[in-house]
Amino acid sequence: MKNIILEKRKAKKLTQEELANLVGVTRQTILAIENDKYDPTLKLAMTLAKFLGTTVDELFTLE
């Protein structure tokens, strides 16, 4: 699964640490998701989309 979390996070001027704190995970989790090493749970995906001002469908694509 591919994602645009890095782009959305930078557009919001958030660090990985700041985003991690907002959604309740570690910075390493955000790093792994951004690098396509970890697929988040649906709950985490929805939370990320909320804080990044987008939808889950826009944030993640299957490839």
Predicted model as a PDB file, atoms N, CA, C, CB and O in Angstrom, pLDDT in the B-factor column:
MODEL        1                                                                  
ATOM      1  N   MET A   1       0.848  -1.172   0.000  1.00 85.00           N  
ATOM      2  CA  MET A   1       0.000   0.000   0.000  1.00 85.00           C  
ATOM      3  C   MET A   1       0.895   1.236   0.000  1.00 85.00           C  
ATOM      4  CB  MET A   1      -0.966  -0.003   1.222  1.00 85.00           C  
ATOM      5  O   MET A   1       1.841   1.324   0.782  1.00 85.00           O  
ATOM      6  N   LYS A   2       0.594   2.177  -0.871  1.00 93.00           N  
ATOM      7  CA  LYS A   2       1.336   3.437  -0.943  1.00 93.00           C  
ATOM      8  C   LYS A   2       0.551   4.509  -0.196  1.00 93.00           C  
ATOM      9  CB  LYS A   2       1.589   3.863  -2.429  1.00 93.00           C  
ATOM     10  O   LYS A   2      -0.663   4.402  -0.024  1.00 93.00           O  
ATOM     11  N   ASN A   3       1.268   5.550   0.247  1.00 96.00           N  
ATOM     12  CA  ASN A   3       0.573   6.628   0.947  1.00 96.00           C  
ATOM     13  C   ASN A   3       1.254   7.966   0.686  1.00 96.00           C  
ATOM     14  CB  ASN A   3       0.520   6.345   2.455  1.00 96.00           C  
ATOM     15  O   ASN A   3       2.392   8.031   0.221  1.00 96.00           O  
ATOM     16  N   ILE A   4       0.520   9.029   0.999  1.00 97.00           N  
ATOM     17  CA  ILE A   4       1.049  10.391   0.832  1.00 97.00           C  
ATOM     18  C   ILE A   4       1.142  11.094   2.186  1.00 97.00           C  
ATOM     19  CB  ILE A   4       0.156  11.211  -0.139  1.00 97.00           C  
ATOM     20  O   ILE A   4       0.993  12.313   2.277  1.00 97.00           O  
ATOM     21  N   ILE A   5       1.388  10.318   3.221  1.00 97.00           N  
ATOM     22  CA  ILE A   5       1.464  10.893   4.564  1.00 97.00           C  
ATOM     23  C   ILE A   5       2.603  11.901   4.672  1.00 97.00           C  
ATOM     24  CB  ILE A   5       1.644   9.790   5.606  1.00 97.00           C  
ATOM     25  O   ILE A   5       2.424  12.969   5.257  1.00 97.00           O  
ATOM     26  N   LEU A   6       3.756  11.583   4.124  1.00 97.00           N  
ATOM     27  CA  LEU A   6       4.899  12.499   4.183  1.00 97.00           C  
ATOM     28  C   LEU A   6       4.538  13.854   3.589  1.00 97.00           C  
ATOM     29  CB  LEU A   6       6.108  11.904   3.442  1.00 97.00           C  
ATOM     30  O   LEU A   6       4.808  14.889   4.198  1.00 97.00           O  
ATOM     31  N   GLU A   7       3.933  13.856   2.411  1.00 97.00           N  
ATOM     32  CA  GLU A   7       3.562  15.108   1.752  1.00 97.00           C  
ATOM     33  C   GLU A   7       2.535  15.891   2.569  1.00 97.00           C  
ATOM     34  CB  GLU A   7       3.008  14.825   0.355  1.00 97.00           C  
ATOM     35  O   GLU A   7       2.660  17.102   2.752  1.00 97.00           O  
ATOM     36  N   LYS A   8       1.530  15.186   3.052  1.00 98.00           N  
ATOM     37  CA  LYS A   8       0.490  15.850   3.858  1.00 98.00           C  
ATOM     38  C   LYS A   8       1.067  16.383   5.180  1.00 98.00           C  
ATOM     39  CB  LYS A   8      -0.674  14.866   4.147  1.00 98.00           C  
ATOM     40  O   LYS A   8       0.715  17.474   5.626  1.00 98.00           O  
ATOM     41  N   ARG A   9       1.951  15.599   5.790  1.00 98.00           N  
ATOM     42  CA  ARG A   9       2.568  16.021   7.064  1.00 98.00           C  
ATOM     43  C   ARG A   9       3.401  17.275   6.854  1.00 98.00           C  
ATOM     44  CB  ARG A   9       3.451  14.889   7.655  1.00 98.00           C  
ATOM     45  O   ARG A   9       3.317  18.217   7.643  1.00 98.00           O  
ATOM     46  N   LYS A  10       4.205  17.294   5.796  1.00 98.00           N  
ATOM     47  CA  LYS A  10       5.040  18.469   5.524  1.00 98.00           C  
ATOM     48  C   LYS A  10       4.204  19.692   5.168  1.00 98.00           C  
ATOM     49  CB  LYS A  10       6.017  18.170   4.395  1.00 98.00           C  
ATOM     50  O   LYS A  10       4.555  20.814   5.530  1.00 98.00           O  
ATOM     51  N   ALA A  11       3.102  19.477   4.462  1.00 97.00           N  
ATOM     52  CA  ALA A  11       2.214  20.588   4.118  1.00 97.00           C  
ATOM     53  C   ALA A  11       1.626  21.226   5.380  1.00 97.00           C  
ATOM     54  CB  ALA A  11       1.084  20.104   3.189  1.00 97.00           C  
ATOM     55  O   ALA A  11       1.372  22.430   5.414  1.00 97.00           O  
ATOM     56  N   LYS A  12       1.414  20.415   6.407  1.00 97.00           N  
ATOM     57  CA  LYS A  12       0.903  20.918   7.688  1.00 97.00           C  
ATOM     58  C   LYS A  12       2.029  21.415   8.602  1.00 97.00           C  
ATOM     59  CB  LYS A  12       0.107  19.823   8.399  1.00 97.00           C  
ATOM     60  O   LYS A  12       1.779  21.881   9.713  1.00 97.00           O  
ATOM     61  N   LYS A  13       3.274  21.307   8.114  1.00 98.00           N  
ATOM     62  CA  LYS A  13       4.454  21.728   8.878  1.00 98.00           C  
ATOM     63  C   LYS A  13       4.573  20.992  10.214  1.00 98.00           C  
ATOM     64  CB  LYS A  13       4.405  23.230   9.125  1.00 98.00           C  
ATOM     65  O   LYS A  13       4.869  21.589  11.249  1.00 98.00           O  
ATOM     66  N   LEU A  14       4.333  19.682  10.160  1.00 98.00           N  
ATOM     67  CA  LEU A  14       4.441  18.834  11.342  1.00 98.00           C  
ATOM     68  C   LEU A  14       5.675  17.944  11.235  1.00 98.00           C  
ATOM     69  CB  LEU A  14       3.169  17.976  11.518  1.00 98.00           C  
ATOM     70  O   LEU A  14       6.006  17.463  10.151  1.00 98.00           O  
ATOM     71  N   THR A  15       6.344  17.730  12.340  1.00 98.00           N  
ATOM     72  CA  THR A  15       7.427  16.751  12.368  1.00 98.00           C  
ATOM     73  C   THR A  15       6.803  15.368  12.574  1.00 98.00           C  
ATOM     74  CB  THR A  15       8.474  17.084  13.502  1.00 98.00           C  
ATOM     75  O   THR A  15       5.627  15.253  12.919  1.00 98.00           O  
ATOM     76  N   GLN A  16       7.593  14.337  12.362  1.00 98.00           N  
ATOM     77  CA  GLN A  16       7.108  12.985  12.634  1.00 98.00           C  
ATOM     78  C   GLN A  16       6.712  12.861  14.100  1.00 98.00           C  
ATOM     79  CB  GLN A  16       8.183  11.932  12.273  1.00 98.00           C  
ATOM     80  O   GLN A  16       5.697  12.243  14.422  1.00 98.00           O  
ATOM     81  N   GLU A  17       7.495  13.436  14.968  1.00 98.00           N  
ATOM     82  CA  GLU A  17       7.221  13.378  16.410  1.00 98.00           C  
ATOM     83  C   GLU A  17       5.898  14.068  16.742  1.00 98.00           C  
ATOM     84  CB  GLU A  17       8.372  14.031  17.203  1.00 98.00           C  
ATOM     85  O   GLU A  17       5.104  13.541  17.522  1.00 98.00           O  
ATOM     86  N   GLU A  18       5.661  15.232  16.161  1.00 98.00           N  
ATOM     87  CA  GLU A  18       4.424  15.965  16.429  1.00 98.00           C  
ATOM     88  C   GLU A  18       3.205  15.176  15.945  1.00 98.00           C  
ATOM     89  CB  GLU A  18       4.464  17.346  15.754  1.00 98.00           C  
ATOM     90  O   GLU A  18       2.210  15.064  16.661  1.00 98.00           O  
ATOM     91  N   LEU A  19       3.287  14.634  14.734  1.00 98.00           N  
ATOM     92  CA  LEU A  19       2.171  13.848  14.214  1.00 98.00           C  
ATOM     93  C   LEU A  19       1.949  12.605  15.068  1.00 98.00           C  
ATOM     94  CB  LEU A  19       2.424  13.451  12.750  1.00 98.00           C  
ATOM     95  O   LEU A  19       0.811  12.245  15.367  1.00 98.00           O  
ATOM     96  N   ALA A  20       3.028  11.960  15.453  1.00 98.00           N  
ATOM     97  CA  ALA A  20       2.925  10.766  16.296  1.00 98.00           C  
ATOM     98  C   ALA A  20       2.206  11.081  17.599  1.00 98.00           C  
ATOM     99  CB  ALA A  20       4.316  10.192  16.589  1.00 98.00           C  
ATOM    100  O   ALA A  20       1.342  10.319  18.032  1.00 98.00           O  
ATOM    101  N   ASN A  21       2.556  12.193  18.223  1.00 98.00           N  
ATOM    102  CA  ASN A  21       1.907  12.594  19.471  1.00 98.00           C  
ATOM    103  C   ASN A  21       0.423  12.885  19.268  1.00 98.00           C  
ATOM    104  CB  ASN A  21       2.600  13.819  20.054  1.00 98.00           C  
ATOM    105  O   ASN A  21      -0.400  12.553  20.121  1.00 98.00           O  
ATOM    106  N   LEU A  22       0.084  13.500  18.147  1.00 97.00           N  
ATOM    107  CA  LEU A  22      -1.317  13.814  17.870  1.00 97.00           C  
ATOM    108  C   LEU A  22      -2.167  12.561  17.714  1.00 97.00           C  
ATOM    109  CB  LEU A  22      -1.422  14.660  16.619  1.00 97.00           C  
ATOM    110  O   LEU A  22      -3.317  12.525  18.153  1.00 97.00           O  
ATOM    111  N   VAL A  23      -1.599  11.533  17.085  1.00 98.00           N  
ATOM    112  CA  VAL A  23      -2.395  10.333  16.798  1.00 98.00           C  
ATOM    113  C   VAL A  23      -2.155   9.197  17.788  1.00 98.00           C  
ATOM    114  CB  VAL A  23      -2.095   9.847  15.404  1.00 98.00           C  
ATOM    115  O   VAL A  23      -2.797   8.150  17.696  1.00 98.00           O  
ATOM    116  N   GLY A  24      -1.235   9.393  18.735  1.00 98.00           N  
ATOM    117  CA  GLY A  24      -1.038   8.418  19.800  1.00 98.00           C  
ATOM    118  C   GLY A  24      -0.171   7.219  19.452  1.00 98.00           C  
ATOM    119  O   GLY A  24      -0.409   6.113  19.938  1.00 98.00           O  
ATOM    120  N   VAL A  25       0.843   7.440  18.601  1.00 98.00           N  
ATOM    121  CA  VAL A  25       1.794   6.374  18.272  1.00 98.00           C  
ATOM    122  C   VAL A  25       3.213   6.915  18.443  1.00 98.00           C  
ATOM    123  CB  VAL A  25       1.570   5.843  16.811  1.00 98.00           C  
ATOM    124  O   VAL A  25       3.401   8.074  18.812  1.00 98.00           O  
ATOM    125  N   THR A  26       4.204   6.073  18.174  1.00 98.00           N  
ATOM    126  CA  THR A  26       5.587   6.531  18.274  1.00 98.00           C  
ATOM    127  C   THR A  26       6.053   7.144  16.954  1.00 98.00           C  
ATOM    128  CB  THR A  26       6.509   5.368  18.674  1.00 98.00           C  
ATOM    129  O   THR A  26       5.456   6.917  15.902  1.00 98.00           O  
ATOM    130  N   ARG A  27       7.116   7.915  17.033  1.00 98.00           N  
ATOM    131  CA  ARG A  27       7.710   8.493  15.825  1.00 98.00           C  
ATOM    132  C   ARG A  27       8.134   7.395  14.868  1.00 98.00           C  
ATOM    133  CB  ARG A  27       8.914   9.382  16.180  1.00 98.00           C  
ATOM    134  O   ARG A  27       8.021   7.546  13.652  1.00 98.00           O  
ATOM    135  N   GLN A  28       8.625   6.286  15.418  1.00 98.00           N  
ATOM    136  CA  GLN A  28       9.063   5.173  14.589  1.00 98.00           C  
ATOM    137  C   GLN A  28       7.906   4.579  13.783  1.00 98.00           C  
ATOM    138  CB  GLN A  28       9.701   4.097  15.457  1.00 98.00           C  
ATOM    139  O   GLN A  28       8.102   4.114  12.660  1.00 98.00           O  
ATOM    140  N   THR A  29       6.705   4.595  14.356  1.00 98.00           N  
ATOM    141  CA  THR A  29       5.534   4.102  13.634  1.00 98.00           C  
ATOM    142  C   THR A  29       5.237   4.999  12.440  1.00 98.00           C  
ATOM    143  CB  THR A  29       4.309   4.028  14.566  1.00 98.00           C  
ATOM    144  O   THR A  29       4.964   4.507  11.345  1.00 98.00           O  
ATOM    145  N   ILE A  30       5.290   6.312  12.643  1.00 98.00           N  
ATOM    146  CA  ILE A  30       5.065   7.252  11.542  1.00 98.00           C  
ATOM    147  C   ILE A  30       6.124   7.042  10.461  1.00 98.00           C  
ATOM    148  CB  ILE A  30       5.091   8.721  12.053  1.00 98.00           C  
ATOM    149  O   ILE A  30       5.801   7.014   9.274  1.00 98.00           O  
ATOM    150  N   LEU A  31       7.373   6.896  10.863  1.00 98.00           N  
ATOM    151  CA  LEU A  31       8.465   6.653   9.916  1.00 98.00           C  
ATOM    152  C   LEU A  31       8.204   5.381   9.104  1.00 98.00           C  
ATOM    153  CB  LEU A  31       9.814   6.542  10.664  1.00 98.00           C  
ATOM    154  O   LEU A  31       8.353   5.381   7.882  1.00 98.00           O  
ATOM    155  N   ALA A  32       7.817   4.309   9.780  1.00 98.00           N  
ATOM    156  CA  ALA A  32       7.558   3.044   9.092  1.00 98.00           C  
ATOM    157  C   ALA A  32       6.390   3.160   8.109  1.00 98.00           C  
ATOM    158  CB  ALA A  32       7.270   1.942  10.110  1.00 98.00           C  
ATOM    159  O   ALA A  32       6.443   2.607   7.011  1.00 98.00           O  
ATOM    160  N   ILE A  33       5.348   3.872   8.500  1.00 97.00           N  
ATOM    161  CA  ILE A  33       4.205   4.056   7.605  1.00 97.00           C  
ATOM    162  C   ILE A  33       4.621   4.875   6.389  1.00 97.00           C  
ATOM    163  CB  ILE A  33       3.032   4.744   8.344  1.00 97.00           C  
ATOM    164  O   ILE A  33       4.297   4.515   5.257  1.00 97.00           O  
ATOM    165  N   GLU A  34       5.334   5.971   6.614  1.00 97.00           N  
ATOM    166  CA  GLU A  34       5.777   6.817   5.505  1.00 97.00           C  
ATOM    167  C   GLU A  34       6.672   6.064   4.520  1.00 97.00           C  
ATOM    168  CB  GLU A  34       6.516   8.029   6.043  1.00 97.00           C  
ATOM    169  O   GLU A  34       6.650   6.334   3.319  1.00 97.00           O  
ATOM    170  N   ASN A  35       7.446   5.132   5.031  1.00 96.00           N  
ATOM    171  CA  ASN A  35       8.364   4.364   4.182  1.00 96.00           C  
ATOM    172  C   ASN A  35       7.749   3.061   3.671  1.00 96.00           C  
ATOM    173  CB  ASN A  35       9.633   4.054   4.947  1.00 96.00           C  
ATOM    174  O   ASN A  35       8.460   2.189   3.172  1.00 96.00           O  
ATOM    175  N   ASP A  36       6.431   2.932   3.798  1.00 93.00           N  
ATOM    176  CA  ASP A  36       5.707   1.752   3.319  1.00 93.00           C  
ATOM    177  C   ASP A  36       6.215   0.451   3.930  1.00 93.00           C  
ATOM    178  CB  ASP A  36       5.803   1.668   1.820  1.00 93.00           C  
ATOM    179  O   ASP A  36       6.196  -0.594   3.280  1.00 93.00           O  
ATOM    180  N   LYS A  37       6.668   0.519   5.177  1.00 96.00           N  
ATOM    181  CA  LYS A  37       7.140  -0.669   5.892  1.00 96.00           C  
ATOM    182  C   LYS A  37       6.078  -1.205   6.843  1.00 96.00           C  
ATOM    183  CB  LYS A  37       8.416  -0.351   6.666  1.00 96.00           C  
ATOM    184  O   LYS A  37       6.223  -2.304   7.379  1.00 96.00           O  
ATOM    185  N   TYR A  38       5.007  -0.435   7.058  1.00 95.00           N  
ATOM    186  CA  TYR A  38       3.975  -0.822   8.009  1.00 95.00           C  
ATOM    187  C   TYR A  38       2.636  -0.291   7.524  1.00 95.00           C  
ATOM    188  CB  TYR A  38       4.298  -0.294   9.433  1.00 95.00           C  
ATOM    189  O   TYR A  38       2.513   0.890   7.202  1.00 95.00           O  
ATOM    190  N   ASP A  39       1.634  -1.160   7.470  1.00 94.00           N  
ATOM    191  CA  ASP A  39       0.279  -0.746   7.121  1.00 94.00           C  
ATOM    192  C   ASP A  39      -0.490  -0.517   8.421  1.00 94.00           C  
ATOM    193  CB  ASP A  39      -0.435  -1.818   6.216  1.00 94.00           C  
ATOM    194  O   ASP A  39      -0.627  -1.431   9.233  1.00 94.00           O  
ATOM    195  N   PRO A  40      -0.987   0.695   8.615  1.00 96.00           N  
ATOM    196  CA  PRO A  40      -1.678   0.995   9.869  1.00 96.00           C  
ATOM    197  C   PRO A  40      -3.032   0.292   9.954  1.00 96.00           C  
ATOM    198  CB  PRO A  40      -1.867   2.500  10.016  1.00 96.00           C  
ATOM    199  O   PRO A  40      -3.600  -0.132   8.948  1.00 96.00           O  
ATOM    200  N   THR A  41      -3.519   0.186  11.167  1.00 97.00           N  
ATOM    201  CA  THR A  41      -4.875  -0.324  11.369  1.00 97.00           C  
ATOM    202  C   THR A  41      -5.863   0.681  10.774  1.00 97.00           C  
ATOM    203  CB  THR A  41      -5.170  -0.571  12.894  1.00 97.00           C  
ATOM    204  O   THR A  41      -5.514   1.832  10.512  1.00 97.00           O  
ATOM    205  N   LEU A  42      -7.074   0.235  10.571  1.00 96.00           N  
ATOM    206  CA  LEU A  42      -8.099   1.143  10.043  1.00 96.00           C  
ATOM    207  C   LEU A  42      -8.304   2.323  10.988  1.00 96.00           C  
ATOM    208  CB  LEU A  42      -9.434   0.393   9.828  1.00 96.00           C  
ATOM    209  O   LEU A  42      -8.454   3.460  10.542  1.00 96.00           O  
ATOM    210  N   LYS A  43      -8.311   2.057  12.276  1.00 98.00           N  
ATOM    211  CA  LYS A  43      -8.492   3.131  13.262  1.00 98.00           C  
ATOM    212  C   LYS A  43      -7.372   4.161  13.151  1.00 98.00           C  
ATOM    213  CB  LYS A  43      -8.539   2.552  14.691  1.00 98.00           C  
ATOM    214  O   LYS A  43      -7.636   5.363  13.158  1.00 98.00           O  
ATOM    215  N   LEU A  44      -6.131   3.707  13.048  1.00 98.00           N  
ATOM    216  CA  LEU A  44      -5.005   4.633  12.919  1.00 98.00           C  
ATOM    217  C   LEU A  44      -5.069   5.377  11.591  1.00 98.00           C  
ATOM    218  CB  LEU A  44      -3.672   3.880  13.040  1.00 98.00           C  
ATOM    219  O   LEU A  44      -4.787   6.574  11.542  1.00 98.00           O  
ATOM    220  N   ALA A  45      -5.433   4.691  10.525  1.00 97.00           N  
ATOM    221  CA  ALA A  45      -5.551   5.341   9.216  1.00 97.00           C  
ATOM    222  C   ALA A  45      -6.593   6.455   9.260  1.00 97.00           C  
ATOM    223  CB  ALA A  45      -5.921   4.311   8.131  1.00 97.00           C  
ATOM    224  O   ALA A  45      -6.385   7.533   8.704  1.00 97.00           O  
ATOM    225  N   MET A  46      -7.707   6.187   9.921  1.00 98.00           N  
ATOM    226  CA  MET A  46      -8.761   7.201  10.036  1.00 98.00           C  
ATOM    227  C   MET A  46      -8.293   8.383  10.881  1.00 98.00           C  
ATOM    228  CB  MET A  46     -10.033   6.587  10.647  1.00 98.00           C  
ATOM    229  O   MET A  46      -8.600   9.533  10.569  1.00 98.00           O  
ATOM    230  N   THR A  47      -7.563   8.102  11.934  1.00 98.00           N  
ATOM    231  CA  THR A  47      -7.043   9.166  12.797  1.00 98.00           C  
ATOM    232  C   THR A  47      -6.016  10.005  12.044  1.00 98.00           C  
ATOM    233  CB  THR A  47      -6.414   8.572  14.076  1.00 98.00           C  
ATOM    234  O   THR A  47      -6.033  11.232  12.138  1.00 98.00           O  
ATOM    235  N   LEU A  48      -5.133   9.364  11.307  1.00 98.00           N  
ATOM    236  CA  LEU A  48      -4.148  10.101  10.505  1.00 98.00           C  
ATOM    237  C   LEU A  48      -4.856  11.000   9.497  1.00 98.00           C  
ATOM    238  CB  LEU A  48      -3.194   9.125   9.775  1.00 98.00           C  
ATOM    239  O   LEU A  48      -4.504  12.171   9.351  1.00 98.00           O  
ATOM    240  N   ALA A  49      -5.844  10.460   8.810  1.00 97.00           N  
ATOM    241  CA  ALA A  49      -6.584  11.245   7.823  1.00 97.00           C  
ATOM    242  C   ALA A  49      -7.234  12.463   8.474  1.00 97.00           C  
ATOM    243  CB  ALA A  49      -7.652  10.376   7.139  1.00 97.00           C  
ATOM    244  O   ALA A  49      -7.211  13.559   7.914  1.00 97.00           O  
ATOM    245  N   LYS A  50      -7.807  12.269   9.643  1.00 97.00           N  
ATOM    246  CA  LYS A  50      -8.459  13.376  10.358  1.00 97.00           C  
ATOM    247  C   LYS A  50      -7.462  14.494  10.657  1.00 97.00           C  
ATOM    248  CB  LYS A  50      -9.097  12.872  11.669  1.00 97.00           C  
ATOM    249  O   LYS A  50      -7.728  15.660  10.366  1.00 97.00           O  
ATOM    250  N   PHE A  51      -6.312  14.139  11.241  1.00 97.00           N  
ATOM    251  CA  PHE A  51      -5.349  15.154  11.622  1.00 97.00           C  
ATOM    252  C   PHE A  51      -4.627  15.771  10.424  1.00 97.00           C  
ATOM    253  CB  PHE A  51      -4.346  14.565  12.568  1.00 97.00           C  
ATOM    254  O   PHE A  51      -4.110  16.884  10.519  1.00 97.00           O  
ATOM    255  N   LEU A  52      -4.590  15.059   9.304  1.00 97.00           N  
ATOM    256  CA  LEU A  52      -3.939  15.592   8.109  1.00 97.00           C  
ATOM    257  C   LEU A  52      -4.931  16.274   7.170  1.00 97.00           C  
ATOM    258  CB  LEU A  52      -3.215  14.478   7.372  1.00 97.00           C  
ATOM    259  O   LEU A  52      -4.554  16.743   6.096  1.00 97.00           O  
ATOM    260  N   GLY A  53      -6.194  16.326   7.576  1.00 96.00           N  
ATOM    261  CA  GLY A  53      -7.208  17.057   6.818  1.00 96.00           C  
ATOM    262  C   GLY A  53      -7.544  16.429   5.480  1.00 96.00           C  
ATOM    263  O   GLY A  53      -7.696  17.134   4.482  1.00 96.00           O  
ATOM    264  N   THR A  54      -7.660  15.120   5.450  1.00 97.00           N  
ATOM    265  CA  THR A  54      -7.958  14.418   4.202  1.00 97.00           C  
ATOM    266  C   THR A  54      -8.791  13.183   4.505  1.00 97.00           C  
ATOM    267  CB  THR A  54      -6.654  14.029   3.455  1.00 97.00           C  
ATOM    268  O   THR A  54      -9.254  12.998   5.631  1.00 97.00           O  
ATOM    269  N   THR A  55      -8.976  12.351   3.510  1.00 97.00           N  
ATOM    270  CA  THR A  55      -9.705  11.096   3.697  1.00 97.00           C  
ATOM    271  C   THR A  55      -8.736   9.922   3.658  1.00 97.00           C  
ATOM    272  CB  THR A  55     -10.800  10.929   2.616  1.00 97.00           C  
ATOM    273  O   THR A  55      -7.613  10.046   3.168  1.00 97.00           O  
ATOM    274  N   VAL A  56      -9.175   8.794   4.174  1.00 97.00           N  
ATOM    275  CA  VAL A  56      -8.346   7.581   4.127  1.00 97.00           C  
ATOM    276  C   VAL A  56      -8.094   7.194   2.667  1.00 97.00           C  
ATOM    277  CB  VAL A  56      -9.033   6.403   4.898  1.00 97.00           C  
ATOM    278  O   VAL A  56      -6.986   6.793   2.311  1.00 97.00           O  
ATOM    279  N   ASP A  57      -9.120   7.315   1.827  1.00 96.00           N  
ATOM    280  CA  ASP A  57      -8.973   6.964   0.411  1.00 96.00           C  
ATOM    281  C   ASP A  57      -7.924   7.814  -0.296  1.00 96.00           C  
ATOM    282  CB  ASP A  57     -10.303   7.110  -0.299  1.00 96.00           C  
ATOM    283  O   ASP A  57      -7.197   7.320  -1.159  1.00 96.00           O  
ATOM    284  N   GLU A  58      -7.847   9.093   0.070  1.00 96.00           N  
ATOM    285  CA  GLU A  58      -6.847   9.962  -0.542  1.00 96.00           C  
ATOM    286  C   GLU A  58      -5.461   9.672   0.029  1.00 96.00           C  
ATOM    287  CB  GLU A  58      -7.215  11.439  -0.326  1.00 96.00           C  
ATOM    288  O   GLU A  58      -4.466   9.754  -0.692  1.00 96.00           O  
ATOM    289  N   LEU A  59      -5.390   9.340   1.298  1.00 96.00           N  
ATOM    290  CA  LEU A  59      -4.138   9.126   1.981  1.00 96.00           C  
ATOM    291  C   LEU A  59      -3.433   7.839   1.552  1.00 96.00           C  
ATOM    292  CB  LEU A  59      -4.372   9.108   3.452  1.00 96.00           C  
ATOM    293  O   LEU A  59      -2.207   7.797   1.453  1.00 96.00           O  
ATOM    294  N   PHE A  60      -4.222   6.788   1.298  1.00 95.00           N  
ATOM    295  CA  PHE A  60      -3.661   5.478   0.966  1.00 95.00           C  
ATOM    296  C   PHE A  60      -4.195   4.985  -0.361  1.00 95.00           C  
ATOM    297  CB  PHE A  60      -3.973   4.463   2.063  1.00 95.00           C  
ATOM    298  O   PHE A  60      -5.377   5.140  -0.667  1.00 95.00           O  
ATOM    299  N   THR A  61      -3.299   4.379  -1.158  1.00 91.00           N  
ATOM    300  CA  THR A  61      -3.705   3.745  -2.408  1.00 91.00           C  
ATOM    301  C   THR A  61      -3.077   2.365  -2.490  1.00 91.00           C  
ATOM    302  CB  THR A  61      -3.301   4.609  -3.633  1.00 91.00           C  
ATOM    303  O   THR A  61      -1.973   2.144  -1.992  1.00 91.00           O  
ATOM    304  N   LEU A  62      -3.779   1.448  -3.115  1.00 86.00           N  
ATOM    305  CA  LEU A  62      -3.244   0.104  -3.341  1.00 86.00           C  
ATOM    306  C   LEU A  62      -2.421   0.110  -4.617  1.00 86.00           C  
ATOM    307  CB  LEU A  62      -4.386  -0.953  -3.427  1.00 86.00           C  
ATOM    308  O   LEU A  62      -2.855   0.639  -5.640  1.00 86.00           O  
ATOM    309  N   GLU A  63      -1.254  -0.467  -4.558  1.00 75.00           N  
ATOM    310  CA  GLU A  63      -0.401  -0.573  -5.757  1.00 75.00           C  
ATOM    311  C   GLU A  63       0.343  -1.856  -5.748  1.00 75.00           C  
ATOM    312  CB  GLU A  63       0.578   0.586  -5.852  1.00 75.00           C  
ATOM    313  O   GLU A  63       1.111  -2.131  -6.670  1.00 75.00           O  
TER     314      GLU A  63                                                      
ENDMDL                                                                          
END                                                                             
